[in-house]
């Protein structure tokens, strides 16, 4: 991750670029592990972003240079199924994301033009801030712009989701790609993953979002993420035997759950309870935010973390410590893990005037307990992905 301004870096590296594409990371404020259960989520995009300078190529080649890693890759767009570069070498993990988007576009019958790109970021990778979705969306927008492909932002988000599921192998819900492509500055996004209806909700104006990176990385495709999804599907299959109308856990309220919990294996019951209660937390959160009640909303964040820790079992010692310590620091209204869990980051709702003090205290405590440096990022909710055409100066 670059310390210099990534926006300027990519344009300096590629002065002949015709497009500049940018996509933000996202934090999920509440509604974790419910998007693949057709639930309601409440993410916000943050002012940590990926930037992509793009130049069209005549050849069917995807040529990408990443400044953060100092790596180059060239991929034959006519040989994406092989998942190798033009020399036959297996693609590095980061390169799978643009390849996945190109592959999915082709699968859906869209024309994909060759492009040369330079990429830089101040968005932490593999930390639970949806860097993978940001990568997918910037390349999808680049391909769309170069070939003038006709699709709206929701279609683009769904295409990126399918690319991650089918090509990468992470069977994610739609939340990340939706948030990255639809973000609204200073707002959270109340998003119904079943109906695809959404609306922005203002965040408390005197607060900031502090992201704390535990430094513990995880690869979703090799974690328990897909296992949790299968467990939710198993819960639906069992509950459907007793309540035929159930198509997803979104269709199960606490009354139905309480009547049928005895039919579920213990672990499956815990997973289902988290999802059902988490969807209700999102609904309550929307009301609190609409009423500018930051204190009540913060309490729900703490509730959500306890559920992720005890029922969904996707937390870890580092994340639990960060949340527990955050609760003791003045100015912190709420804290929870964000993203799939198993490592990564926590998101904290903090009073603006206390943000610096909060970061200092959390960093000192983490260093003392784990002998590890804690990176913290004070963030504001930012705009979603965008494309700018670069006009060349006439000499």
WOLIN-V732350 format. One record per residue. RES is the residue in one letter. SS is DSSP state (~ for helix, > for strand, _ for the rest). PSI is psi as a letter, one per 30 degrees, with the letter a starting at -180 (none if undefined). D_LAST is the distance of its C-alpha to the last C-alpha in whole Angstrom. Layout:
# WOLIN-V732350
RES,SS,PSI,D_LAST / RES,SS,PSI,D_LAST
This chain:
# WOLIN-V732350
X,_,k,35 / X,_,k,32 / X,_,f,33 / X,_,l,29 / X,_,j,27 / X,~,e,27 / X,~,e,24 / X,~,e,22 / X,~,e,23 / X,~,e,23 / X,~,e,19 / X,~,e,19 / X,~,e,21 / X,_,i,19 / X,_,f,15 / X,_,g,15 / X,_,k,17 / X,_,f,17 / X,>,k,20 / X,>,k,22 / X,>,k,25 / X,>,k,28 / X,>,k,32 / X,>,l,34 / X,>,l,38 / X,>,k,41 / X,>,k,44 / X,>,j,47 / X,>,e,49 / X,>,l,52 / X,_,h,53 / X,_,k,53 / X,_,g,54 / X,_,f,55 / X,~,e,52 / X,~,g,53 / X,~,g,56 / X,_,g,55 / X,_,a,55 / X,>,k,53 / X,>,l,50 / X,>,i,49 / X,>,l,45 / X,>,k,43 / X,>,k,39 / X,>,l,38 / X,>,h,35 / X,>,k,35 / X,>,l,32 / X,>,k,31 / X,>,k,27 / X,>,j,26 / X,>,k,22 / X,>,k,22 / X,>,k,20 / X,>,k,22 / X,_,k,24 / X,_,e,26 / X,_,l,29 / X,_,i,31 / X,>,k,31 / X,>,j,31 / X,>,j,29 / X,>,k,29 / X,>,k,29 / X,>,j,30 / X,_,e,30 / X,_,e,33 / X,_,f,35 / X,_,h,33 / X,>,k,34 / X,>,k,32 / X,>,k,33 / X,>,k,33 / X,>,k,35 / X,>,j,36 / X,_,f,35 / X,_,g,38 / X,_,h,41 / X,~,e,40 / X,~,f,44 / X,~,f,45 / X,_,h,43 / X,>,l,42 / X,_,a,38 / X,_,f,37 / X,_,f,40 / X,_,g,43 / X,_,k,43 / X,>,k,44 / X,_,k,41 / X,_,l,41 / X,~,e,42 / X,~,e,38 / X,~,f,37 / X,~,f,40 / X,~,e,38 / X,~,e,35 / X,~,e,37 / X,~,e,40 / X,~,e,37 / X,~,e,36 / X,~,e,39 / X,~,e,41 / X,~,e,38 / X,~,e,39 / X,~,e,43 / X,_,g,42 / X,_,g,40 / X,_,k,37 / X,_,k,34 / X,_,j,32 / X,_,k,29 / X,_,k,28 / X,>,l,26 / X,>,k,25 / X,>,k,25 / X,>,k,25 / X,>,k,28 / X,>,l,29 / X,>,k,31 / X,_,g,33 / X,_,j,36 / X,_,k,39 / X,_,k,40 / X,_,h,44 / X,_,g,45 / X,_,g,46 / X,_,g,42 / X,_,h,41 / X,~,e,39 / X,~,e,40 / X,~,e,39 / X,~,e,36 / X,~,e,35 / X,~,e,36 / X,~,e,34 / X,~,e,31 / X,~,e,31 / X,~,e,33 / X,~,e,30 / X,~,e,27 / X,~,e,29 / X,~,e,30 / X,~,e,26 / X,~,e,25 / X,~,g,28 / X,_,h,28 / X,_,k,32 / X,_,j,34 / X,_,k,36 / X,_,l,36 / X,~,e,36 / X,~,e,40 / X,~,e,40 / X,~,e,37 / X,~,e,39 / X,~,e,43 / X,~,e,41 / X,~,e,40 / X,~,e,43 / X,~,e,45 / X,~,e,42 / X,~,e,44 / X,~,e,47 / X,~,e,47 / X,~,e,45 / X,~,e,45 / X,_,g,49 / X,_,j,49 / X,_,i,51 / X,_,l,49 / X,_,a,49 / X,_,f,46 / X,~,e,46 / X,~,e,43 / X,~,e,40 / X,~,e,41 / X,~,e,41 / X,~,e,37 / X,~,f,36 / X,~,g,37 / X,_,k,37 / X,_,k,38 / X,_,k,37 / X,_,g,40 / X,>,l,42 / X,>,l,44 / X,>,j,45 / X,>,j,48 / X,>,k,48 / X,>,j,51 / X,_,f,50 / X,_,e,53 / X,_,f,52 / X,_,g,48 / X,_,k,48 / X,>,l,46 / X,>,k,46 / X,>,k,44 / X,>,k,46 / X,>,k,45 / X,_,l,46 / X,_,k,48 / X,_,f,46 / X,_,g,47 / X,>,l,47 / X,>,l,45 / X,>,j,45 / X,>,j,46 / X,>,k,45 / X,>,j,47 / X,>,j,47 / X,_,f,50 / X,_,f,48 / X,_,j,51 / X,_,l,49 / X,_,k,50 / X,_,j,49 / X,~,e,50 / X,~,f,50 / X,~,g,53 / X,_,a,54 / X,_,g,57 / X,~,e,54 / X,~,e,55 / X,~,e,59 / X,~,e,59 / X,~,e,57 / X,~,e,60 / X,~,e,63 / X,~,e,62 / X,~,e,62 / X,~,e,65 / X,~,e,66 / X,~,e,65 / X,~,e,67 / X,~,e,70 / X,~,e,70 / X,~,f,69 / X,~,f,73 / X,~,f,74 / X,_,i,72 / X,_,f,70 / X,_,f,68 / X,_,j,66 / X,_,f,63 / X,_,l,61 / X,~,f,62 / X,~,f,60 / X,~,f,63 / X,_,j,65 / X,_,l,66 / X,~,f,69 / X,~,e,72 / X,~,e,71 / X,~,e,70 / X,~,e,73 / X,~,f,76 / X,~,g,74 / X,~,e,73 / X,~,f,77 / X,~,f,75 / X,_,k,72 / X,_,l,72 / X,~,e,72 / X,~,e,68 / X,~,e,67 / X,~,e,69 / X,~,e,67 / X,~,e,64 / X,~,e,64 / X,~,e,65 / X,~,e,62 / X,~,e,60 / X,~,e,62 / X,~,e,62 / X,~,e,59 / X,~,e,58 / X,~,e,60 / X,~,e,58 / X,~,e,55 / X,~,e,57 / X,~,e,58 / X,~,e,55 / X,~,e,53 / X,~,e,56 / X,~,e,56 / X,~,e,52 / X,~,f,52 / X,_,g,55 / X,_,h,53 / X,_,i,56 / X,~,e,54 / X,~,e,57 / X,~,e,59 / X,~,e,55 / X,~,e,55 / X,~,e,59 / X,~,e,58 / X,~,e,56 / X,~,e,58 / X,~,e,61 / X,~,e,58 / X,~,e,58 / X,~,e,62 / X,~,e,62 / X,~,e,59 / X,~,e,61 / X,~,e,65 / X,_,e,64 / X,_,f,61 / X,_,h,61 / X,_,g,58 / X,_,a,58 / X,_,l,58 / X,~,e,60 / X,~,e,56 / X,~,e,55 / X,~,e,59 / X,~,e,59 / X,~,e,55 / X,~,e,56 / X,~,e,60 / X,~,e,59 / X,~,e,56 / X,_,f,59 / X,_,f,60 / X,_,k,57 / X,_,k,57 / X,_,f,54 / X,>,k,54 / X,>,f,55 / X,>,l,55 / X,>,k,54 / X,>,l,54 / X,>,l,52 / X,>,k,49 / X,_,a,48 / X,_,f,51 / X,_,a,53 / X,_,g,54 / X,_,a,52 / X,_,b,49 / X,>,l,48 / X,>,l,50 / X,>,k,48 / X,>,k,50 / X,>,j,50 / X,>,k,50 / X,>,k,50 / X,~,e,47 / X,~,f,49 / X,~,g,50 / X,~,e,48 / X,~,e,47 / X,~,e,51 / X,~,e,51 / X,~,e,49 / X,~,e,51 / X,~,e,54 / X,~,e,53 / X,~,e,51 / X,~,e,54 / X,~,e,57 / X,~,e,55 / X,~,e,55 / X,~,e,59 / X,~,e,60 / X,~,f,58 / X,_,h,56 / X,_,k,53 / X,_,k,50 / X,_,k,49 / X,>,k,45 / X,>,k,45 / X,>,j,42 / X,>,j,42 / X,>,l,40 / X,_,l,39 / X,>,k,39 / X,_,l,36 / X,_,l,34 / X,_,a,34 / X,_,k,31 / X,>,l,28 / X,>,k,25 / X,>,k,21 / X,>,k,19 / X,_,j,15 / X,_,k,12 / X,_,k,9 / X,_,k,6 / X,_,k,4 / X,_,none,0
